[in-house]
Amino acid sequence: MAGPAGPQGLTGPTGAQCLTGLTGPAGPPGANGVSGPSITVNGLSVPANGVAVATVECPTGYTLVGGGYTSDGPNTYGGIGEKGHPNSTNTGWEVTSPLDNTAGAAIHAWAICLPVG
Protein backbone atom coordinates (compact mmCIF):
# COMPACT_ATOMS: atom_id res chain seq x y z
CA MET A 1 0.00 0.00 0.00
CA ALA A 2 1.28 3.55 -0.92
CA GLY A 3 1.43 6.44 1.46
CA PRO A 4 -0.11 9.96 1.04
CA ALA A 5 1.20 12.34 -1.68
CA GLY A 6 3.93 14.71 -0.59
CA PRO A 7 3.99 18.54 -1.04
CA GLN A 8 4.63 20.04 -4.49
CA GLY A 9 8.31 20.48 -5.30
CA LEU A 10 10.10 23.71 -6.33
CA THR A 11 9.98 24.98 -9.94
CA GLY A 12 12.94 23.77 -11.96
CA PRO A 13 15.32 25.99 -13.97
CA THR A 14 14.40 27.26 -17.50
CA GLY A 15 15.51 24.91 -20.26
CA ALA A 16 18.08 25.78 -22.91
CA GLN A 17 16.98 27.77 -26.04
CA CYS A 18 16.51 25.59 -29.14
CA LEU A 19 18.26 26.38 -32.42
CA THR A 20 16.31 28.19 -35.18
CA GLY A 21 14.93 25.83 -37.80
CA LEU A 22 16.01 25.85 -41.44
CA THR A 23 14.40 28.29 -43.91
CA GLY A 24 11.75 26.63 -46.04
CA PRO A 25 11.87 26.56 -49.85
CA ALA A 26 10.68 29.55 -51.89
CA GLY A 27 7.04 29.51 -52.94
CA PRO A 28 5.91 29.33 -56.56
CA PRO A 29 5.96 32.55 -58.62
CA GLY A 30 2.78 34.61 -58.58
CA ALA A 31 0.57 35.25 -61.59
CA ASN A 32 1.51 38.07 -63.95
CA GLY A 33 -0.05 41.40 -63.03
CA VAL A 34 -2.38 43.37 -65.26
CA SER A 35 -0.68 45.61 -67.77
CA GLY A 36 -1.28 49.30 -67.34
CA PRO A 37 -3.03 51.63 -69.75
CA SER A 38 -1.39 52.83 -72.95
CA ILE A 39 -1.59 56.41 -74.16
CA THR A 40 -0.53 56.57 -77.80
CA VAL A 41 0.05 59.87 -79.63
CA ASN A 42 0.42 60.75 -83.31
CA GLY A 43 1.12 64.29 -84.58
CA LEU A 44 0.48 65.80 -87.98
CA SER A 45 1.35 69.16 -89.54
CA VAL A 46 -1.58 71.02 -91.06
CA PRO A 47 -1.22 73.05 -94.27
CA ALA A 48 -2.40 76.67 -94.22
CA ASN A 49 -6.14 76.85 -94.88
CA GLY A 50 -6.15 73.11 -95.41
CA VAL A 51 -7.59 70.08 -93.68
CA ALA A 52 -5.62 67.35 -91.99
CA VAL A 53 -6.80 64.28 -90.11
CA ALA A 54 -4.57 62.98 -87.30
CA THR A 55 -5.26 59.36 -86.37
CA VAL A 56 -3.72 57.05 -83.81
CA GLU A 57 -4.27 53.33 -83.22
CA CYS A 58 -4.24 51.34 -79.97
CA PRO A 59 -1.42 48.79 -79.70
CA THR A 60 -2.23 45.14 -80.45
CA GLY A 61 -3.95 43.53 -77.45
CA TYR A 62 -5.47 46.82 -76.24
CA THR A 63 -8.94 48.31 -76.64
CA LEU A 64 -9.87 51.98 -77.03
CA VAL A 65 -11.55 53.62 -74.01
CA GLY A 66 -11.13 57.29 -74.93
CA GLY A 67 -9.04 59.87 -76.72
CA GLY A 68 -8.44 63.51 -77.40
CA TYR A 69 -6.09 65.95 -79.06
CA THR A 70 -3.58 68.69 -78.47
CA SER A 71 -2.44 71.38 -80.88
CA ASP A 72 0.55 73.61 -81.22
CA GLY A 73 1.73 76.34 -83.53
CA PRO A 74 0.08 79.61 -84.49
CA ASN A 75 -3.51 78.38 -84.21
CA THR A 76 -5.19 76.80 -81.17
CA TYR A 77 -7.90 75.14 -83.29
CA GLY A 78 -10.93 76.54 -81.53
CA GLY A 79 -13.87 74.17 -81.83
CA ILE A 80 -11.80 71.18 -82.92
CA GLY A 81 -12.89 69.22 -79.85
CA GLU A 82 -16.20 68.35 -81.49
CA LYS A 83 -14.28 66.82 -84.38
CA GLY A 84 -12.43 64.19 -82.30
CA HIS A 85 -13.97 60.71 -82.24
CA PRO A 86 -13.17 56.98 -82.35
CA ASN A 87 -12.07 55.82 -85.80
CA SER A 88 -14.40 53.73 -87.94
CA THR A 89 -13.15 50.43 -86.44
CA ASN A 90 -13.13 51.66 -82.80
CA THR A 91 -9.45 50.76 -82.54
CA GLY A 92 -8.07 54.31 -82.34
CA TRP A 93 -8.84 58.03 -82.24
CA GLU A 94 -9.22 60.53 -85.09
CA VAL A 95 -9.16 64.35 -85.07
CA THR A 96 -9.86 66.61 -88.06
CA SER A 97 -8.36 70.10 -88.28
CA PRO A 98 -10.55 73.10 -89.16
CA LEU A 99 -10.19 74.95 -92.46
CA ASP A 100 -9.11 78.27 -90.91
CA ASN A 101 -5.69 77.25 -89.59
CA THR A 102 -2.38 78.98 -90.14
CA ALA A 103 0.79 77.56 -91.71
CA GLY A 104 3.06 75.91 -89.13
CA ALA A 105 0.26 74.53 -87.00
CA ALA A 106 0.03 70.88 -85.93
CA ILE A 107 -2.54 68.62 -84.30
CA HIS A 108 -1.79 65.54 -82.21
CA ALA A 109 -4.42 62.85 -81.74
CA TRP A 110 -4.07 60.61 -78.68
CA ALA A 111 -5.80 57.40 -77.75
CA ILE A 112 -6.30 55.96 -74.26
CA CYS A 113 -6.22 52.18 -74.47
CA LEU A 114 -6.55 49.39 -71.90
CA PRO A 115 -5.33 45.82 -72.21
CA VAL A 116 -7.90 43.27 -73.36
CA GLY A 117 -8.53 40.37 -71.00
N, C-alpha and C positions, 0 to 999 in steps of 0.2 A: 504494500500500500504506500502511495506517495504522500508527502507532507504538504502543507499549505504553500501557496506561491509567495515568493519573497518580494521585497519592494523593487520598484523600477530602478534600473541602473542609470548611470550618468550618460549624457549624450557623448557620442564618440567624436573624434576629430573629422574635419571636412576632408573628403577624398581628393586625390590628385586630379588636375584638369586634364581632360582627354585631348588628343591631337585633333586638329581640324581635318575634316574629310577631304577627299580629292574633289576637284571641280568636275562637274558633269560635262558631257559632250555638248557642243553647240546645237541649238535647235535648227529646224529646217528653215530655209529662206522664206520670207513673207511674199505675198502676192505683189505683183507690180502695181504701183499707184496709178491713179488716173492722170492722164496728161492734162496739162493746163490749156487755157484758151490760146488761140493764135490770132494775132492782129496782123493782117497782111495789107501792104500799101503799094499802090502803083500810081506814079505821077505822069502827067502828060502836058506838054506845052500847047498853048492855044493860039492859033493865028489871029492877028488883028481882025476884028469884025467877022470872025469865022466861028465855026462850031466844032467842038471836040468832045469825044466821049471817052472818059477814063473808066476802065473796068479793072476789076481785080477778082481773082478766083480764090476760094478756100483751098488749102492743101489737101491732098488725097487723104481720106480717112477722117475728114472734118466736115461739119455741116454748118451752114450759114445761120447765124442768129441775129445779125444786125449789121449795120454799116453806116458810113457817113462820108464826109469829104473835108478837105482843107484846101485853101487856095493861097497863092502868093503872087507877088508881082504887082503891077500898077492897078489892078482891078480886084476888088474884094468879092465880086460875083454876087451881088445882092439878089436874093430870090432863088438862088441855085438850089437851096435846100429842098424845094418841092420837086426837083428834078432827079434826086437820088432815089434809087430803088433797087430791089434784088434783080439780078439779071434774069433772062427768060428761062433759065434752067434751075433757078434758085440755088446756084452753087457759088455765087459771088455777088459783088455790088457794082453798080453802074451809076455814073454821074455825067450829065450833059452840061456843057458850058452854055451860057447865054450868047446871043449874037452881038451884044454891045461891049465886048471886052476890048482891051488894049494890047498891043503887041508886047510880048515879054511876060505875059501872065501865064500861070500854070494852075491846073487843078490836080488834086491827088485823091483818088477814091480809096477808101479803106474798108475792109471786111472784118467783122468779128466772127470767129468760127470756133466751134467746140468739137472735141473729138466725138466720133460716133461710137456708141457701145459702151 
